[in-house]
Structures are given as C-alpha cells and as structure tokens.
Amino acid sequence: MKPGPRLDLGAAAATLLAALVAVGTLARAASAQDEAGPTVRGSVTGELVRGSQARFRVTASHPEGWRSVGEVIVVLELRGAPLEEVAYDVSGSVISVGGTRAVAGTGNAVAGRFFRVGAFGVELATGGNRLGLSFGAQVLADVPRDARFRFVADDDEGRSASVTVRAAVPEEEGGLSLTTLVLAAVGALLAGGYLGARVATHRRRPSIYESVARRITEEREARARSPRG
C-alpha cells in the first residue's frame, strides 16, 4: 500500500493567512469607498481692511456628485476662535452672514461684523463632482493680522472637509503702518527740538570758571585806572 500525500501544514497556514489578508484589504477598501466624503479648497483675494473689497472662492467636490454637497462655509478665525461665518446652503441657494439670510441672485445683502455680501454677486458653477462658489464682500472692519480663513464643505450625510489658509492682511513696507510712521516722525521732531533747545541753552550759559576769570580781569582793570593814593 502506497502512503498518501503528506499534508504540508505550513503551506496551508500561509495560504489561509494570505487569503485573510486579501479579504481584509478588500473590506477596508470597500469601507473607505463607502465613507468617502467631500473635499474642499479655497482662497481669498483683496485687501482685508475697512472700506476695501475682498473676493472669496471655494471649490468643493464629492465622489457622488456636486449635489451631495449640502453646505459651503467660510469661517474667519483668530487663534481658533470664530469671528465671522459666511455660509452658503446649496439646496436652498441661500447665503447667510451674521444671522441674516438672502437668496442668491436677488438684490438683497447680508452683513455681519466684518463682511457685507451682496446676494446678487454670488456666483455658482457646477458640473460632475465639482461645485465652485465665488462671491465678493465689502470689508466692514479691519481683519486681525493673525487671523485665518477656514473653508468648509459638508455633505448630506454629515461628513465634512476643511482647509485653513492665512489671511493676507497687507503690511506697510518694513512692517510699520502709515500711522506708526507719522507718529514716529512727529516724536522725532519734538525730541529733536527739545534736545536742540537744551544744547543751545547750554552753549549760551557761561561756565563758572569763565565768570570768575572775567570778574578778576575787571577788578584788575579797575584798580589800574584808579589814581594812586
């Protein structure tokens, strides 16, 4: 009787382990695909000082199509604390700032502490998986120099993506504002005049040695002119 084939337990275990790893990898890939949410990027241009105009641009994408993006938000933050929020509701085409709301494309405007946005100027471009939002804003108050803008995209399932950029606050050459330069110039002029007056006064005032020498000279001349007794 011939002996049957021997079972290689090591090879069988290796094959089983490889199969389990492959199944786990496929499961993780499927889970990641199911959990895929929106992506977002944004930018802001213009001077962020009172009375100026700024323009915001946000691009959000979603693997299930742009209609799956529920809301796009621009948050002005300072050290992590929100200062102002501009939100756009995609399904309702509504722009909101500081508790005020307006339908995009109308002649209304919404305003908060830092920005005033005209609803007529809200522009939306959609196609495929991508949504592009652009709007101009009047700057109502100077944006703090250390502030940042956080661009957020939320989808209908509650998934969210965000990206943060530094606020491009303009600086004067050398890092000094015009007001600072003017005050510094005025202070230098006042200080120069004060010091100049002190120096001039000091130069006009004779020293005590010069006074004593002049007094001795005057007394000698007086004795020389007086008749001898």
Short mmCIF file of the C-alpha atoms (twelve columns), coordinates in Angstrom:
data_MODEL
# 
_entry.id   MODEL 
# 
loop_
_atom_site.group_PDB 
_atom_site.id 
_atom_site.type_symbol 
_atom_site.label_atom_id 
_atom_site.label_alt_id 
_atom_site.label_comp_id 
_atom_site.label_asym_id 
_atom_site.label_seq_id 
_atom_site.Cartn_x 
_atom_site.Cartn_y 
_atom_site.Cartn_z 
_atom_site.pdbx_PDB_model_num 
ATOM 1   C CA . MET A 1   0.000   0.000   0.000   1 
ATOM 2   C CA . LYS A 2   1.392   3.329   -1.073  1 
ATOM 3   C CA . PRO A 3   1.447   6.112   1.515   1 
ATOM 4   C CA . GLY A 4   -0.905  9.025   0.740   1 
ATOM 5   C CA . PRO A 5   0.333   12.515  0.044   1 
ATOM 6   C CA . ARG A 6   1.583   14.321  3.088   1 
ATOM 7   C CA . LEU A 7   -0.223  17.487  4.128   1 
ATOM 8   C CA . ASP A 8   2.095   20.443  4.436   1 
ATOM 9   C CA . LEU A 9   0.603   22.301  7.372   1 
ATOM 10  C CA . GLY A 10  2.969   25.229  6.989   1 
ATOM 11  C CA . ALA A 11  1.972   25.883  3.382   1 
ATOM 12  C CA . ALA A 12  -1.706  25.561  4.232   1 
ATOM 13  C CA . ALA A 13  -1.413  28.064  7.048   1 
ATOM 14  C CA . ALA A 14  0.441   30.507  4.800   1 
ATOM 15  C CA . THR A 15  -2.251  30.178  2.118   1 
ATOM 16  C CA . LEU A 16  -5.024  30.756  4.665   1 
ATOM 17  C CA . LEU A 17  -3.226  33.793  6.102   1 
ATOM 18  C CA . ALA A 18  -2.788  35.303  2.636   1 
ATOM 19  C CA . ALA A 19  -6.479  34.796  1.918   1 
ATOM 20  C CA . LEU A 20  -7.475  36.504  5.169   1 
ATOM 21  C CA . VAL A 21  -5.185  39.457  4.446   1 
ATOM 22  C CA . ALA A 22  -6.680  39.832  0.970   1 
ATOM 23  C CA . VAL A 23  -10.225 39.758  2.350   1 
ATOM 24  C CA . GLY A 24  -9.320  42.328  4.985   1 
ATOM 25  C CA . THR A 25  -7.743  44.613  2.405   1 
ATOM 26  C CA . LEU A 26  -10.806 44.425  0.159   1 
ATOM 27  C CA . ALA A 27  -13.076 45.099  3.134   1 
ATOM 28  C CA . ARG A 28  -11.066 48.158  4.157   1 
ATOM 29  C CA . ALA A 29  -11.089 49.455  0.586   1 
ATOM 30  C CA . ALA A 30  -14.845 48.998  0.342   1 
ATOM 31  C CA . SER A 31  -15.339 50.699  3.717   1 
ATOM 32  C CA . ALA A 32  -13.144 53.633  2.695   1 
ATOM 33  C CA . GLN A 33  -15.096 53.984  -0.525  1 
ATOM 34  C CA . ASP A 34  -18.372 53.953  1.391   1 
ATOM 35  C CA . GLU A 35  -17.078 56.621  3.795   1 
ATOM 36  C CA . ALA A 36  -15.650 58.890  1.092   1 
ATOM 37  C CA . GLY A 37  -16.882 62.413  1.667   1 
ATOM 38  C CA . PRO A 38  -16.319 65.886  0.259   1 
ATOM 39  C CA . THR A 39  -13.062 67.679  -0.377  1 
ATOM 40  C CA . VAL A 40  -12.599 71.442  -0.369  1 
ATOM 41  C CA . ARG A 41  -10.118 74.188  -1.157  1 
ATOM 42  C CA . GLY A 42  -10.471 77.960  -1.045  1 
ATOM 43  C CA . SER A 43  -8.792  81.328  -1.435  1 
ATOM 44  C CA . VAL A 44  -9.355  84.984  -0.653  1 
ATOM 45  C CA . THR A 45  -8.009  87.981  -2.568  1 
ATOM 46  C CA . GLY A 46  -8.132  91.723  -1.992  1 
ATOM 47  C CA . GLU A 47  -7.203  93.989  0.898   1 
ATOM 48  C CA . LEU A 48  -8.746  92.935  4.188   1 
ATOM 49  C CA . VAL A 49  -9.003  96.438  5.631   1 
ATOM 50  C CA . ARG A 50  -12.075 98.530  6.300   1 
ATOM 51  C CA . GLY A 51  -13.636 100.003 3.161   1 
ATOM 52  C CA . SER A 52  -11.916 97.590  0.772   1 
ATOM 53  C CA . GLN A 53  -13.297 94.765  -1.353  1 
ATOM 54  C CA . ALA A 54  -12.400 91.095  -0.990  1 
ATOM 55  C CA . ARG A 55  -13.327 88.087  -3.113  1 
ATOM 56  C CA . PHE A 56  -13.758 84.549  -1.836  1 
ATOM 57  C CA . ARG A 57  -13.520 81.420  -3.996  1 
ATOM 58  C CA . VAL A 58  -14.375 77.934  -2.755  1 
ATOM 59  C CA . THR A 59  -14.209 74.674  -4.709  1 
ATOM 60  C CA . ALA A 60  -15.871 71.579  -3.248  1 
ATOM 61  C CA . SER A 61  -16.043 68.127  -4.795  1 
ATOM 62  C CA . HIS A 62  -17.846 64.917  -3.897  1 
ATOM 63  C CA . PRO A 63  -17.480 61.393  -5.314  1 
ATOM 64  C CA . GLU A 64  -21.273 61.098  -5.505  1 
ATOM 65  C CA . GLY A 65  -21.689 64.327  -7.442  1 
ATOM 66  C CA . TRP A 66  -21.849 68.009  -6.565  1 
ATOM 67  C CA . ARG A 67  -25.485 67.719  -5.440  1 
ATOM 68  C CA . SER A 68  -24.272 65.725  -2.443  1 
ATOM 69  C CA . VAL A 69  -22.557 68.852  -1.103  1 
ATOM 70  C CA . GLY A 70  -25.012 70.340  1.353   1 
ATOM 71  C CA . GLU A 71  -23.267 73.498  2.566   1 
ATOM 72  C CA . VAL A 72  -20.140 75.541  1.944   1 
ATOM 73  C CA . ILE A 73  -18.842 77.740  4.776   1 
ATOM 74  C CA . VAL A 74  -16.110 80.358  5.130   1 
ATOM 75  C CA . VAL A 75  -15.079 80.960  8.736   1 
ATOM 76  C CA . LEU A 76  -12.888 83.859  9.865   1 
ATOM 77  C CA . GLU A 77  -10.914 82.666  12.883  1 
ATOM 78  C CA . LEU A 78  -8.439  84.171  15.309  1 
ATOM 79  C CA . ARG A 79  -6.377  81.649  17.273  1 
ATOM 80  C CA . GLY A 80  -9.079  79.029  16.748  1 
ATOM 81  C CA . ALA A 81  -11.971 81.253  17.858  1 
ATOM 82  C CA . PRO A 82  -14.564 82.046  15.130  1 
ATOM 83  C CA . LEU A 83  -15.095 85.746  14.451  1 
ATOM 84  C CA . GLU A 84  -17.431 85.588  11.452  1 
ATOM 85  C CA . GLU A 85  -19.105 82.912  9.319   1 
ATOM 86  C CA . VAL A 86  -20.336 83.166  5.746   1 
ATOM 87  C CA . ALA A 87  -22.418 80.116  4.796   1 
ATOM 88  C CA . TYR A 88  -23.998 79.039  1.519   1 
ATOM 89  C CA . ASP A 89  -26.820 76.491  1.524   1 
ATOM 90  C CA . VAL A 90  -26.505 74.615  -1.770  1 
ATOM 91  C CA . SER A 91  -30.021 73.167  -1.961  1 
ATOM 92  C CA . GLY A 92  -31.722 76.412  -0.979  1 
ATOM 93  C CA . SER A 93  -29.291 78.780  -2.787  1 
ATOM 94  C CA . VAL A 94  -29.194 80.889  0.373   1 
ATOM 95  C CA . ILE A 95  -26.256 82.986  1.575   1 
ATOM 96  C CA . SER A 96  -26.068 83.927  5.261   1 
ATOM 97  C CA . VAL A 97  -23.801 86.150  7.349   1 
ATOM 98  C CA . GLY A 98  -24.167 87.120  10.992  1 
ATOM 99  C CA . GLY A 99  -27.696 85.783  11.308  1 
ATOM 100 C CA . THR A 100 -29.001 87.494  8.141   1 
ATOM 101 C CA . ARG A 101 -30.074 85.446  5.108   1 
ATOM 102 C CA . ALA A 102 -30.722 86.180  1.440   1 
ATOM 103 C CA . VAL A 103 -31.442 84.149  -1.670  1 
ATOM 104 C CA . ALA A 104 -28.542 84.222  -4.121  1 
ATOM 105 C CA . GLY A 105 -29.219 86.277  -7.224  1 
ATOM 106 C CA . THR A 106 -31.559 88.744  -5.533  1 
ATOM 107 C CA . GLY A 107 -30.853 92.371  -4.763  1 
ATOM 108 C CA . ASN A 108 -30.618 91.809  -1.026  1 
ATOM 109 C CA . ALA A 109 -27.460 91.855  1.050   1 
ATOM 110 C CA . VAL A 110 -26.314 90.157  4.230   1 
ATOM 111 C CA . ALA A 111 -23.861 91.644  6.684   1 
ATOM 112 C CA . GLY A 112 -22.042 90.776  9.864   1 
ATOM 113 C CA . ARG A 113 -19.286 92.481  11.808  1 
ATOM 114 C CA . PHE A 114 -16.529 92.094  9.207   1 
ATOM 115 C CA . PHE A 115 -18.195 91.456  5.839   1 
ATOM 116 C CA . ARG A 116 -21.156 92.583  3.786   1 
ATOM 117 C CA . VAL A 117 -22.096 90.278  0.905   1 
ATOM 118 C CA . GLY A 118 -24.465 91.217  -1.888  1 
ATOM 119 C CA . ALA A 119 -26.650 88.254  -2.853  1 
ATOM 120 C CA . PHE A 120 -26.741 89.372  -6.468  1 
ATOM 121 C CA . GLY A 121 -22.984 88.855  -6.776  1 
ATOM 122 C CA . VAL A 122 -22.959 85.244  -5.567  1 
ATOM 123 C CA . GLU A 123 -21.745 83.014  -8.410  1 
ATOM 124 C CA . LEU A 124 -22.161 79.234  -8.529  1 
ATOM 125 C CA . ALA A 125 -20.625 76.887  -11.130 1 
ATOM 126 C CA . THR A 126 -21.468 73.175  -11.024 1 
ATOM 127 C CA . GLY A 127 -20.663 70.132  -13.093 1 
ATOM 128 C CA . GLY A 128 -19.914 66.478  -12.444 1 
ATOM 129 C CA . ASN A 129 -18.474 66.051  -8.968  1 
ATOM 130 C CA . ARG A 130 -17.389 69.665  -8.534  1 
ATOM 131 C CA . LEU A 131 -19.034 72.796  -7.182  1 
ATOM 132 C CA . GLY A 132 -17.447 76.235  -7.396  1 
ATOM 133 C CA . LEU A 133 -18.644 79.158  -5.284  1 
ATOM 134 C CA . SER A 134 -17.452 82.735  -5.662  1 
ATOM 135 C CA . PHE A 135 -18.652 85.948  -4.026  1 
ATOM 136 C CA . GLY A 136 -17.404 89.429  -3.334  1 
ATOM 137 C CA . ALA A 137 -17.556 91.074  0.084   1 
ATOM 138 C CA . GLN A 138 -17.180 94.588  1.385   1 
ATOM 139 C CA . VAL A 139 -14.830 94.687  4.361   1 
ATOM 140 C CA . LEU A 140 -16.581 96.464  7.249   1 
ATOM 141 C CA . ALA A 141 -13.763 96.206  9.799   1 
ATOM 142 C CA . ASP A 142 -10.036 95.536  9.664   1 
ATOM 143 C CA . VAL A 143 -9.273  91.826  9.741   1 
ATOM 144 C CA . PRO A 144 -6.789  90.989  12.533  1 
ATOM 145 C CA . ARG A 145 -3.271  90.356  11.281  1 
ATOM 146 C CA . ASP A 146 -3.058  86.873  12.820  1 
ATOM 147 C CA . ALA A 147 -6.465  85.751  11.542  1 
ATOM 148 C CA . ARG A 148 -7.072  82.753  9.302   1 
ATOM 149 C CA . PHE A 149 -9.848  81.622  6.988   1 
ATOM 150 C CA . ARG A 150 -11.211 78.102  7.261   1 
ATOM 151 C CA . PHE A 151 -13.083 76.781  4.211   1 
ATOM 152 C CA . VAL A 152 -15.559 74.001  4.991   1 
ATOM 153 C CA . ALA A 153 -17.706 71.676  2.854   1 
ATOM 154 C CA . ASP A 154 -20.427 69.496  4.420   1 
ATOM 155 C CA . ASP A 155 -22.389 66.773  2.650   1 
ATOM 156 C CA . ASP A 156 -25.886 65.409  3.216   1 
ATOM 157 C CA . GLU A 157 -24.555 62.551  5.345   1 
ATOM 158 C CA . GLY A 158 -22.900 64.852  7.855   1 
ATOM 159 C CA . ARG A 159 -19.375 64.283  6.567   1 
ATOM 160 C CA . SER A 160 -17.152 67.319  6.421   1 
ATOM 161 C CA . ALA A 161 -13.868 68.526  4.982   1 
ATOM 162 C CA . SER A 162 -11.974 71.719  5.736   1 
ATOM 163 C CA . VAL A 163 -8.813  73.594  4.859   1 
ATOM 164 C CA . THR A 164 -7.295  76.650  6.549   1 
ATOM 165 C CA . VAL A 165 -5.354  79.494  4.933   1 
ATOM 166 C CA . ARG A 166 -3.709  82.545  6.446   1 
ATOM 167 C CA . ALA A 167 -5.483  85.857  5.991   1 
ATOM 168 C CA . ALA A 168 -3.465  88.008  3.580   1 
ATOM 169 C CA . VAL A 169 -3.564  91.255  5.560   1 
ATOM 170 C CA . PRO A 170 -1.476  93.912  3.770   1 
ATOM 171 C CA . GLU A 171 1.539   95.340  5.575   1 
ATOM 172 C CA . GLU A 172 3.353   98.610  5.064   1 
ATOM 173 C CA . GLU A 173 6.963   98.440  3.910   1 
ATOM 174 C CA . GLY A 174 9.168   97.457  6.807   1 
ATOM 175 C CA . GLY A 175 6.176   96.164  8.741   1 
ATOM 176 C CA . LEU A 176 5.148   99.614  10.025  1 
ATOM 177 C CA . SER A 177 1.812   101.202 9.286   1 
ATOM 178 C CA . LEU A 178 1.494   104.738 7.946   1 
ATOM 179 C CA . THR A 179 0.084   105.914 11.255  1 
ATOM 180 C CA . THR A 180 3.049   104.442 13.106  1 
ATOM 181 C CA . LEU A 181 5.489   106.164 10.765  1 
ATOM 182 C CA . VAL A 182 3.739   109.536 11.155  1 
ATOM 183 C CA . LEU A 183 3.726   109.284 14.948  1 
ATOM 184 C CA . ALA A 184 7.366   108.268 14.935  1 
ATOM 185 C CA . ALA A 185 8.278   111.240 12.716  1 
ATOM 186 C CA . VAL A 186 6.381   113.692 14.929  1 
ATOM 187 C CA . GLY A 187 8.017   112.253 18.030  1 
ATOM 188 C CA . ALA A 188 11.457  112.570 16.442  1 
ATOM 189 C CA . LEU A 189 10.827  116.208 15.542  1 
ATOM 190 C CA . LEU A 190 9.632   117.074 19.032  1 
ATOM 191 C CA . ALA A 191 12.514  115.240 20.630  1 
ATOM 192 C CA . GLY A 192 14.982  116.913 18.272  1 
ATOM 193 C CA . GLY A 193 13.601  120.367 19.023  1 
ATOM 194 C CA . TYR A 194 13.713  119.755 22.748  1 
ATOM 195 C CA . LEU A 195 17.261  118.460 22.678  1 
ATOM 196 C CA . GLY A 196 18.323  121.264 20.355  1 
ATOM 197 C CA . ALA A 197 16.916  123.851 22.735  1 
ATOM 198 C CA . ARG A 198 18.724  122.230 25.637  1 
ATOM 199 C CA . VAL A 199 22.012  122.226 23.721  1 
ATOM 200 C CA . ALA A 200 21.568  125.849 22.627  1 
ATOM 201 C CA . THR A 201 20.748  126.917 26.180  1 
ATOM 202 C CA . HIS A 202 23.766  125.067 27.480  1 
ATOM 203 C CA . ARG A 203 26.008  126.782 24.934  1 
ATOM 204 C CA . ARG A 204 24.710  130.273 25.816  1 
ATOM 205 C CA . ARG A 205 25.289  129.739 29.539  1 
ATOM 206 C CA . PRO A 206 28.947  130.610 30.555  1 
ATOM 207 C CA . SER A 207 30.751  128.329 32.914  1 
ATOM 208 C CA . ILE A 208 31.561  129.396 36.495  1 
ATOM 209 C CA . TYR A 209 35.279  129.464 35.667  1 
ATOM 210 C CA . GLU A 210 34.703  131.943 32.852  1 
ATOM 211 C CA . SER A 211 32.678  134.176 35.221  1 
ATOM 212 C CA . VAL A 212 35.388  134.184 37.900  1 
ATOM 213 C CA . ALA A 213 38.127  134.902 35.344  1 
ATOM 214 C CA . ARG A 214 36.152  137.791 33.845  1 
ATOM 215 C CA . ARG A 215 35.489  139.218 37.326  1 
ATOM 216 C CA . ILE A 216 39.218  139.131 38.231  1 
ATOM 217 C CA . THR A 217 40.095  140.835 34.957  1 
ATOM 218 C CA . GLU A 218 37.525  143.587 35.523  1 
ATOM 219 C CA . GLU A 219 38.818  144.226 39.055  1 
ATOM 220 C CA . ARG A 220 42.433  144.480 37.837  1 
ATOM 221 C CA . GLU A 221 41.453  146.927 35.119  1 
ATOM 222 C CA . ALA A 222 39.511  148.990 37.636  1 
ATOM 223 C CA . ARG A 223 42.500  149.187 40.027  1 
ATOM 224 C CA . ALA A 224 44.759  150.157 37.160  1 
ATOM 225 C CA . ARG A 225 42.515  153.047 36.200  1 
ATOM 226 C CA . SER A 226 42.100  154.391 39.757  1 
ATOM 227 C CA . PRO A 227 44.618  157.114 40.935  1 
ATOM 228 C CA . ARG A 228 47.197  156.003 43.446  1 
ATOM 229 C CA . GLY A 229 46.958  157.489 46.854  1 
# 
